[in-house]
Amino acid sequence: MLKIYGALLSPFVRKVRCVLSEKQVPYELVATNPFDKSGDLLKRSPLGRIPALEDEQGRPLADSTVIVEYLEERFPTPALFPRDPYERGRMRWFDEYADGGMAPSLTAKIFFQRVISAKLIKGGCDEAVVQSGLKELPTFLAYLEGELGGRHYLVAEAFTLADVSVACQLVNLRHAGVEVDREKFPAVAAWFERIVERPSLKALVEQDQGFLSRLSA
């Protein structure tokens, strides 16, 4: 069985787990502390990041996008990558928009301060950092609003990795108490609600919420 080394609440771990669920591929989640840069984690993920994958032969693979590419090639049904080369490129762009743009500008500022720092490691919340992230949020959402228009999905009129990656970042903002403004960004708000209601993602969000409720107890 495949093993995923990661932690609840990580949008990157959630991305991989959502893809596995969509493809109905069984796996074991091995709880891994991303702040513990021990040799054990580094053996599987040389940059010390989660998630990491270990296949049935014990071979490691790191980085959420690399792992998802591997899963798509190994388990092609249902397809989460468009067949059209341009649309596939667009899908990869939105994956990068989420992981390389939204994550460091929003998740690392707002979610990390309000949830990881304040609740998990009890280090307090730097509200100035949170506010800097909140100021950047409308720019990201405005772009997504324009790209969605009246469409149900970000790419190719189908559910793809693009939807998974972007939604996973917005899930973390929701965990931090930040919602998409329905009046300013109606297309994004409607799209996000559809995506998080998919059974694959809904189950993971509920698992997150259970963990967060225990932190607040």
C-alpha positions in Angstrom: 0.0 0.0 0.0 1.1 3.5 -0.7 2.2 5.6 2.3 1.8 9.4 2.5 4.0 11.1 5.1 2.2 14.3 6.1 0.1 16.1 8.6 -3.5 17.2 8.9 -4.1 20.9 7.9 -1.4 21.0 5.3 -2.9 22.1 2.0 -0.3 20.2 0.1 -0.9 17.0 2.0 -4.7 17.6 1.5 -4.1 18.0 -2.3 -2.5 14.6 -2.6 -5.0 12.9 -0.4 -7.9 14.4 -2.3 -6.4 13.1 -5.6 -6.0 9.6 -4.0 -9.6 9.7 -2.8 -10.9 10.8 -6.2 -9.1 7.9 -7.8 -10.1 5.5 -5.0 -6.6 4.5 -4.4 -6.0 3.1 -0.8 -3.1 4.6 1.2 -1.8 4.9 4.7 -1.3 8.4 6.2 1.8 8.4 8.3 1.7 11.3 10.8 4.7 13.5 10.2 5.8 16.6 12.0 6.9 19.1 9.3 8.8 21.1 11.9 11.0 18.1 12.8 13.7 18.2 10.2 15.1 14.9 11.3 17.0 12.4 9.1 13.9 10.3 8.8 11.9 12.9 7.0 14.8 14.1 5.0 15.3 10.6 3.7 12.0 10.8 1.9 11.8 14.6 1.3 15.3 16.1 1.0 13.9 19.7 1.4 12.2 18.7 4.6 8.7 19.4 3.3 5.5 17.4 3.4 4.0 15.5 1.8 6.3 12.7 0.8 5.2 9.4 -0.8 6.6 5.9 -0.3 5.4 3.3 -2.8 4.9 -0.4 -2.3 8.6 -1.1 -2.9 9.6 1.6 -0.3 10.8 4.1 -2.9 10.3 7.7 -1.9 8.9 10.6 -3.9 8.6 14.2 -2.6 6.7 17.4 -3.5 2.9 17.4 -3.8 2.8 18.3 -7.5 5.4 15.6 -8.4 3.4 13.1 -6.4 0.2 14.0 -8.1 1.8 13.7 -11.5 3.0 10.2 -10.5 -0.5 9.3 -9.3 -2.1 10.5 -12.5 0.2 8.4 -14.7 -0.1 5.3 -12.5 -3.8 5.6 -11.9 -5.2 7.4 -14.9 -8.9 6.9 -14.1 -10.7 9.2 -13.4 -8.5 11.7 -15.2 -7.6 14.8 -13.2 -5.3 16.2 -16.0 -6.9 17.4 -19.2 -5.9 15.6 -22.4 -5.6 18.9 -24.5 -2.0 20.1 -24.2 -3.1 23.8 -23.7 -5.7 22.9 -21.1 -3.1 20.7 -19.3 -0.7 23.6 -19.3 -3.5 25.8 -17.8 -4.1 23.2 -15.1 -0.4 23.3 -14.2 -0.5 27.0 -14.1 -3.3 27.1 -11.6 -1.5 24.5 -9.5 1.5 26.8 -9.5 -0.8 29.8 -8.8 -2.0 28.0 -5.7 1.2 26.5 -4.4 3.7 29.2 -5.5 1.5 32.2 -5.2 -1.4 31.8 -2.8 0.4 29.6 -0.3 3.4 31.9 0.5 1.4 35.1 0.3 -1.8 34.0 2.1 -1.6 30.6 3.8 1.9 31.2 5.2 0.8 34.6 6.6 -2.9 34.3 7.6 -3.3 30.6 8.3 0.1 30.1 9.9 -0.3 32.9 12.3 -3.9 32.3 13.3 -3.8 28.5 13.5 -0.3 27.0 13.5 1.4 29.7 15.6 -1.6 30.7 17.8 -3.2 27.3 18.4 -0.8 24.5 17.6 2.6 25.7 18.8 1.2 28.3 21.2 3.5 31.0 19.9 0.9 33.7 19.6 -0.4 35.5 16.5 1.3 38.4 14.8 -1.7 40.3 13.6 0.5 42.6 11.5 1.5 39.6 9.4 -2.1 38.5 9.1 -3.2 42.0 7.9 -0.5 42.0 5.3 -1.9 38.8 3.9 -5.5 40.0 4.1 -4.4 43.0 2.0 -3.1 40.7 -0.7 -6.2 38.4 -0.7 -8.4 40.5 -3.0 -5.8 40.5 -5.8 -5.7 36.7 -5.8 -9.5 36.4 -5.7 -10.1 39.0 -8.4 -7.9 37.0 -10.8 -9.8 33.8 -10.0 -13.1 35.6 -10.4 -12.1 36.7 -13.9 -10.8 33.3 -14.9 -13.9 31.5 -13.7 -16.5 33.8 -15.3 -19.6 31.7 -15.5 -17.8 28.4 -15.6 -18.1 25.6 -13.1 -14.4 24.7 -13.1 -11.2 26.5 -13.6 -10.0 24.4 -16.6 -11.5 22.5 -19.5 -15.0 22.5 -18.1 -14.1 19.6 -15.9 -12.9 18.9 -12.3 -9.1 18.8 -12.4 -6.0 19.3 -10.3 -6.4 23.0 -10.8 -9.6 23.0 -8.7 -8.0 20.8 -6.1 -4.9 22.9 -5.6 -6.7 26.3 -5.4 -9.5 25.0 -3.2 -7.0 23.5 -0.7 -5.5 26.9 -0.2 -8.9 28.5 0.4 -9.8 25.7 2.9 -6.8 26.8 5.0 -8.1 30.4 4.9 -11.5 29.2 6.0 -9.8 27.3 8.9 -8.2 30.7 9.8 -11.7 32.4 9.8 -11.4 34.0 6.4 -14.2 33.5 3.9 -14.5 34.5 0.3 -16.6 37.7 0.0 -19.7 36.6 -1.9 -20.6 40.1 -2.9 -17.3 41.0 -4.4 -16.3 37.5 -5.7 -19.6 35.6 -6.4 -18.1 33.2 -9.0 -15.2 32.2 -6.7 -17.5 31.8 -3.7 -20.0 29.6 -5.7 -17.2 27.5 -7.2 -15.5 27.0 -3.8 -18.7 25.7 -2.2 -19.2 23.2 -5.1 -15.6 21.9 -4.8 -15.6 21.5 -1.0 -18.8 19.6 -1.2 -17.2 16.9 -3.3 -17.0 13.8 -1.1 -13.3 13.5 -1.5 -12.6 16.9 -0.2 -15.5 17.2 2.2 -14.2 14.2 4.2 -10.8 15.7 4.6 -12.1 19.1 5.6 -14.2 17.4 8.3 -11.2 15.6 9.5 -9.4 18.9 9.8 -12.3 20.4 11.7 -12.2 17.6 14.2 -8.5 18.2 14.8 -9.0 21.9 15.1 -11.9 21.4 17.6 -9.6 19.4 19.8 -7.0 22.1 19.7 -9.5 24.6 20.9 -10.8 22.4 23.7 
